[in-house]
Amino acid sequence: MSNNATPESAYLWLDCDAYRGPAGAKRPALTNLGEDASFDGFDAFGGLETGFAIASDGAATPKQVMNYRQAPYKVSRAPRTDTITFKGVDTSKAYLETITNGGKILEYPDGTVEIQPGTTEEFSLLLVAREGDKAGAYYSPRVTLSTPPTEGNVDGETLAGSDFSIIALEPLRKIYGERPKALTEADVVKVDADGKPIAGGEG
């Protein structure tokens, strides 16, 4: 068998959370990514029915010319697009603000609360995944719903909630809870809390 496979460096995420913050928010300190983690200015969505999924697109299109046939002559690349999908089932603040989509939450004299959805809104999104004492995250300071939230069936079997499809308007960054063992200090660029290189921190 191969000597290159290292199961201890692979992840099988067993727990996760999603958090919503204001649009353009600075990346929060991620010192604690555990089950009890909280992040200033961010609200947790709560229950996620089947976790979350991330899809990336940015197709390369080969260009050809008549008098060159060995390979594509040039390649054009579409902008990278990251899409995050999950189903929120808790009526948390993050959930309610997201289904409102920039609209209003109205409370009537009879005590009922009505969602008056808007047409567009931006916010920041933090996703955290865990496996035992291992953790990782994804973060974008600016995202928006790519489609209106989809409500599920009312059938006595399906958890009530909303399917969210979210598109990152600024790059979705993948974050490891610690430096992977495959990397040395020479492989990374040391940065400050704002992501700016520290003098002498070049890898």
N, C-alpha and C positions, 0 to 999 in steps of 0.2 A: 504493500500500500504506500501511497505518497507520504513523504515526510513533510510536505508543505502545508497540509491541512491542519489547522489549529482550532479545535472546537471552542477553546476558552476565549477566542477572539471573536466568536460569532454571538449574535443576540437573538433571543426568542422573546420578544416583548410580551409580558403577561399583564401589564397594568398601564393605564394611560390617563391623562387629563388634558383638557383644552382650556385655555384662558384667553379672555378678551380684554384689550386695553384701548386707550385712546389712539386715534390715528397719529402716526409719526412718533409714537412713544420711543424713548430710548430703550435699548435692550436691557431688561432687568438683570440684577445680580442673580446668578444661578448657582450660588454656593450650595443651596439645599434644593435638590430635585426629588426628594423623598415624598412619601405619601402625605406627610403633614406640611408640605411646602406651601408657601403663600408668597405673592409678589405684589409689591406696592403699586397701586393703580390698576391692578388686573383683577378681574372677576372670573371665577371658574364656571364653566358650563355645567358641571355636574355629570350626571349619567350619560355615557356615550354607548349606544346600544351594541355596536360591534367595533368599537375603537375608531380609528381614523385611517384614511387612505390618502396617499400622495401620488399624483401622476404628473410627469413632466413631459413637455412637448417642445420641439424646436427643430423641425425636420430640415435635413439638408437636401437640396435639390440640385442634382448634377446638370451642368450645362455642357452642351456639345457643339462642335463645329464640324463641318463636312470633311475637312482635310486633316483631321486628327482623330484616330480611332483607338488608340492604345488604352485610353482611360478618359474620365470626364475632363473637359478642358478647364473648367472652373466649377466651384460649388458655392451656391448661395445658401445662406442659413436664415431660417425664420427666427424671430425673437423667441427666447426661452419663455415658456409659459408653465407655471406651477399651479396645479389645482388641488385643493384639499377638500375631501368629502367626509362627512360624518353625520350621524343622526343623534341629535340632542333630545333627551326625554325628560329632563327635569325642568320645572318652571323656575330656573335660576334667573338672576338679574342679567347675566350674559346672554342666556337663551332669549329672554323677553326682549332685550334691546336689539338682538340680531334679527328676530322675526319682525320687529317694527321697522327695520331697514330705513332709518332716518325719518320715520313718521312720528306719530304721537301715541301715547298711552293715555286713554281717557277713563276717568272714574265718574260714573253717573250717580245721581242721588239715591238710587236703589241699591247701591253698593257694588254693582257689577263693574268690571273693568274691561274696556274694549280696546283692541289693537287697531289703530288706524295706520296701516302701512304706508311708508313713503316709497320712493322709486329708486333711491340710491343712497349709500352710506359707505364710509371708509372707517376702518378700525385696525388695530394691531392684533396679531395672533401669535400665541405661544402654545406649542404642543410639547408635552412631556411624556416619555415612555420609560417603563421600568421593568427590570428583571432581577428580582432579589435586591442586592445592593448596587447593581449596575443601573445607570440611567443615561438617557440622551434626550435631546430636544430639537425642535425646529422653531425658527422665529422669523417673522416678517413684520416690519414696522408699519406696513400699509397694505391692507387687503380689502376686498369688497366681494359681495355676493355676485356670483356669475349668473345665477338664475334665482327667481323668487323661491323662498323656502317651500318645500313640498310636504304637505300633510299626509300622514299615512291613513290606513283604513280604520274605521270605527266598527270593530267586529267582535269584540270580546276576547280577542286573542293577541292583537297587535298593540304594543306599547304606544301610547299617544306621544307624539313628538313631531319634529320637523327634520327633514333631510336637508342638510346645508351643502351647497357647492360653492366653494370660496376660491377666488383667484388672487394670487399674490401680485400686487402692483409694484412692489419692490422685492428684490430677490429673497426667496425663502432659504434661510441658512440652516445647514445641518450642524448640530452641536453635540460633541461627545462630552460625557461627564468628567472624563480625564483623558490625558494624552494616550492614544493607543500605543501599546508596547512596541509596535512595529516602527514607530517614529522616535527619533532622538531629538535632542535640543537643536541640533544643526538643521533639522528638517522643518522647523516651525519658525514663525516670526513672532516674537514677544510683543504684545500690545497692551495698552492701558485699558481702563474700563470703557473708554469711548471707541476702542478698536484702532487707536492710532499707534503706530510702531513706537516702541521705547528705544531710546538711543542705545546703540550697541546690541539691540535685540534681534538683528537680522540673522536668519538661519543660514 
